[in-house]
Amino acid sequence: MSQADLAVVDTAAVRRPSPLWTFGLLRSELVTTFRRWRTLALLGVLAAVPILVGISVRIETRGGGQTGRGGGEGPAFIAQVTNNGLFLVFTALAATLPFFLPMAVGVVAGDAVAGEADAGTLRYLLVAPAGRTRLLLAKYTTTMAFCLVATLVVAASALAVGALLFPLGDLTTISGTRISFADGLGRALLIALVVAVSLAGVAALGLFVSTLTSSGIAAMATTVGLLITVQILDQIPQLHALQPYFFSHYWLSFADLVRDPVYWDDLVKNLELQALYTAVFGSAAWARFTTRDITA
């Protein structure tokens, strides 16, 4: 074999990273993301929300108030929190899902690529034998891991606070039937997983925005701005024909998992919608990132 052939083989070997190297890239992304003070601060804020909700409900009930009854204010679960602390998990997820959780995901996703370009490390990542597609997949997987961790942090904090402040036991579903505490705990875990998957569309959108700019702050601000805009549009009655296509429209459908029997229609629509957004904006992010001229 000639020297030229050996050079071609060596070059191909360098550009074809092993599965172990790919796993190392993903592990590095996970460690880097979850070690950042910003990420820890976001998780801390999310963990604080169930504490504030639980204390507020406790104070309200001691004062003789009818929390969650009348006027249609607050999450549908909040009236049941004083009867069973497990309902604080559902209440906390319902309270954080419209804004706090997606905002945190938008910050992480928006910074995924743009933050590297802003810090001048993106070119060095691409010099390594990862390839742009693998790097983008690692960024999205890391963002989805954050979605899961953030959701579980809210659920775990709510469960701990609910156990401290309120009684635990058999659960009365919103259909009026009773299920065991173990069954209720299983549904709470399933709801947390559904909420995490419900953020897949925001993660893909944020990643796409992150490939459009070299400013991490601009990407994060744009992603959060789009999130707020969609939330507002989803509340305008005149746009009812378009609202079923907004990524946030079926977010609160997880409440149907607390029915007996479970209502699956809106849950399935939500998962299908998230898959659609992931496919569309994931493809757009890939097309942009693989053709982008990286200068920083």
C-alpha positions, 0 to 999 in steps of 0.5 A, spaced: 500 500 500 502 506 498 503 512 502 498 516 499 493 510 500 495 510 508 494 517 508 487 516 506 486 510 511 488 514 516 484 520 515 478 516 514 479 513 521 480 520 524 474 522 521 470 516 523 469 516 531 468 510 535 462 509 539 466 510 545 469 516 543 461 518 541 459 516 548 465 520 551 463 526 547 456 526 550 458 524 557 463 531 557 457 535 554 452 532 560 458 534 565 459 541 563 452 542 563 450 540 569 456 543 573 455 550 570 452 555 576 447 557 571 444 550 571 444 549 578 441 556 579 435 554 575 434 547 578 434 551 585 429 556 583 425 550 580 426 546 587 423 552 590 417 553 587 413 547 590 416 549 597 413 556 596 406 553 593 406 548 599 407 553 604 402 558 601 397 552 601 398 550 608 398 558 611 391 559 607 388 552 610 390 554 617 387 561 616 381 558 614 381 559 606 378 555 601 384 554 597 383 552 589 375 553 590 371 558 587 373 563 581 377 557 577 383 560 580 390 556 580 391 549 578 385 544 578 389 539 583 390 545 588 384 544 592 386 536 594 393 538 596 391 539 604 387 532 603 393 528 600 400 531 599 401 527 593 397 532 589 402 537 591 406 534 585 401 535 580 400 542 582 407 544 582 408 541 575 402 544 573 404 551 576 411 550 573 410 547 566 407 554 563 413 558 564 418 556 569 420 549 566 420 551 559 424 558 560 429 553 564 429 549 558 430 555 553 436 557 556 439 551 556 437 549 549 439 556 546 446 556 549 447 549 547 451 552 540 451 559 540 454 559 547 460 555 545 461 560 539 460 566 543 466 563 548 470 561 542 470 553 543 466 551 538 471 551 533 475 546 537 470 542 538 469 541 531 476 539 530 476 533 534 473 527 530 466 528 532 463 531 526 457 536 526 451 531 526 454 527 532 455 534 536 448 536 535 445 530 537 450 530 543 447 537 545 440 535 544 440 529 548 444 533 553 438 538 553 433 533 553 437 530 559 436 537 563 428 536 561 428 530 565 432 532 571 429 539 571 422 535 571 424 530 577 427 536 581 420 539 581 416 532 583 421 530 588 421 537 591 414 537 591 413 530 594 418 532 600 414 538 601 407 534 601 410 529 605 412 534 611 406 539 611 400 534 609 398 527 610 399 522 605 395 516 603 390 513 598 389 518 592 382 520 590 382 521 582 379 527 579 374 522 577 372 521 584 375 514 584 380 511 589 387 508 588 392 506 592 398 510 594 403 506 590 398 507 584 398 514 585 406 515 586 407 511 580 402 516 576 406 521 579 412 518 576 409 517 569 406 524 569 413 527 570 416 523 564 410 526 560 412 533 562 419 532 560 417 529 554 412 535 553 418 540 553 422 536 547 419 541 542 421 547 546 428 544 546 428 543 539 426 550 537 431 553 542 437 548 539 435 551 532 435 558 534 442 557 537 445 555 531 443 561 528 447 566 532 454 566 535 451 570 541 449 565 547 445 571 550 441 573 544 439 565 543 437 564 550 433 571 549 430 569 543 428 562 545 424 565 551 421 570 547 418 565 542 416 561 548 412 567 551 409 569 545 406 562 543 403 562 550 400 569 549 397 567 542 395 560 545 390 564 550 387 569 544 380 566 542 380 568 535 386 564 534 382 557 536 383 554 529 391 555 530 392 553 537 392 546 537 398 546 533 402 550 538 407 546 542 404 548 548 397 547 547 396 540 550 401 541 555 396 540 561 393 534 558 398 530 563 392 531 568 388 526 564 393 521 568 389 522 574 383 520 571 380 513 572 380 511 567 385 515 564 383 519 558 389 518 552 386 523 547 390 529 548 396 526 551 397 522 545 396 529 541 401 532 545 406 527 544 405 527 537 405 534 537 412 534 540 415 529 535 413 533 530 416 540 533 422 535 534 423 533 527 421 540 524 426 544 528 431 538 529 432 538 522 432 545 521 438 545 526 441 540 523 441 543 516 443 550 519 449 547 523 452 542 518 452 548 512 454 553 517 461 557 516 464 556 523 468 562 525 469 562 532 
